[in-house]
Amino acid sequence: MSLIDEHCGLLAYDYQHFAHAKEFVFRQWCAFASERQALRPEDLSGACKYGSQFMRIVFGGSIEGHYEHQYNRIAGRLVDLGHDAQDVGRMRFPYLHEAGYFEIPEQQAAMRACLPRVGRWAEAFMGEQG
């Protein structure tokens, strides 16, 4: 099963849902940092593996990216939960897509390792939708 190819989501993508998803994932990212006894993050820097998989589960679409960053393509639109994160802002080409990167076994393993947590996040997020 591909972790990046086109996928049907649970919820229609729109700006209101995006704003809620961004706030929700940031809360989860902060909680995850606390679990690891890391400093509270200022933004979603470093969260793109989690954020892009969360967005794919919830809103559908696919995942694109390269060794520095990954993001979503939903209904033909580039969507990046961490678009305003400091790490993304420092990148020269944050939206370069290198499809071969996602074929690297270590990258596939890293993405699979995120899935249980991302699945729980998506379930909790859907529970917040009235």
C-alpha positions in Angstrom: 0.0 0.0 0.0 1.4 3.4 -1.0 1.8 6.0 1.7 1.9 8.9 -0.8 -0.5 8.2 -3.7 -3.9 9.8 -4.2 -6.2 8.9 -1.4 -9.9 9.7 -0.6 -10.2 11.7 2.6 -12.7 11.7 5.4 -13.6 15.4 5.1 -13.9 17.9 2.3 -11.0 20.3 2.2 -11.7 24.0 2.7 -10.0 26.9 4.4 -12.0 26.6 7.7 -11.1 22.9 8.0 -7.5 23.8 7.1 -7.3 26.3 9.9 -8.8 23.8 12.4 -6.4 21.1 11.2 -3.4 23.4 11.6 -4.3 24.3 15.1 -5.1 20.7 16.0 -1.8 19.3 14.6 0.1 22.0 16.4 -1.5 21.0 19.7 -0.6 17.4 19.0 2.9 18.3 17.9 3.4 20.1 21.2 2.0 17.2 23.2 4.4 14.8 21.3 7.3 17.1 22.2 6.3 17.0 25.8 6.2 13.1 25.7 9.8 13.2 24.4 10.8 15.7 27.0 11.7 18.1 24.2 11.3 21.9 24.2 7.8 23.1 23.2 7.9 23.9 19.5 7.3 27.4 18.3 5.6 26.1 15.1 5.3 23.0 12.9 9.0 22.9 12.1 10.1 19.3 11.8 6.5 18.0 11.7 6.0 17.5 7.9 6.0 13.7 7.9 3.3 13.8 10.5 1.4 16.7 9.1 1.4 15.6 5.5 0.2 12.1 6.4 -2.5 13.6 8.7 -3.7 15.8 5.9 -3.8 12.9 3.4 -5.9 10.8 5.8 -8.3 13.5 6.7 -8.6 15.5 3.4 -7.3 13.0 0.8 -5.0 13.8 -2.0 -1.4 12.8 -2.2 2.0 13.6 -0.6 4.8 15.2 -2.5 8.2 16.5 -1.5 11.9 15.9 -1.2 14.6 15.2 1.4 13.9 18.4 3.3 10.2 18.7 3.3 6.9 17.0 2.3 3.5 18.5 1.7 0.1 17.6 0.1 -1.5 18.0 -3.2 -5.3 18.0 -2.7 -7.6 18.4 -5.7 -4.7 19.7 -7.7 -3.8 22.4 -5.1 -0.5 22.5 -3.2 -1.4 22.4 0.5 1.2 22.7 3.2 0.2 22.6 6.9 3.6 23.9 7.8 3.8 26.6 5.1 4.7 29.3 7.7 7.1 27.1 9.8 10.6 28.4 10.3 12.3 25.4 8.7 10.2 25.8 5.6 11.0 29.5 5.4 14.7 28.7 5.4 14.5 26.3 2.4 15.5 27.4 -1.0 13.0 25.1 -2.8 10.5 23.9 -0.3 8.0 22.7 -2.9 10.4 20.8 -5.2 8.9 17.3 -5.8 11.3 14.4 -6.1 9.1 11.3 -6.5 12.1 8.9 -6.2 12.7 10.1 -2.7 9.6 8.3 -1.5 10.9 5.0 -3.0 13.9 5.0 -0.6 13.3 2.2 2.0 14.5 4.3 4.9 12.0 7.1 4.0 9.2 4.5 3.6 10.1 3.1 7.1 10.2 6.6 8.6 6.7 7.4 7.2 5.3 4.0 8.4 6.7 4.7 11.9 4.6 7.9 12.0 1.3 6.2 10.9 0.0 4.8 14.3 0.3 8.3 15.9 -1.1 10.1 12.8 -4.0 7.6 12.7 -4.8 8.5 16.3 -4.6 12.2 15.6 -6.9 11.9 12.6 -9.4 9.9 14.6 -9.4 12.5 17.4 -9.6 15.4 14.9 -12.7 13.8 13.3 -14.2 13.4 16.7 -13.9 17.2 17.1 -16.0 17.8 13.9 -19.5 18.4 15.1 
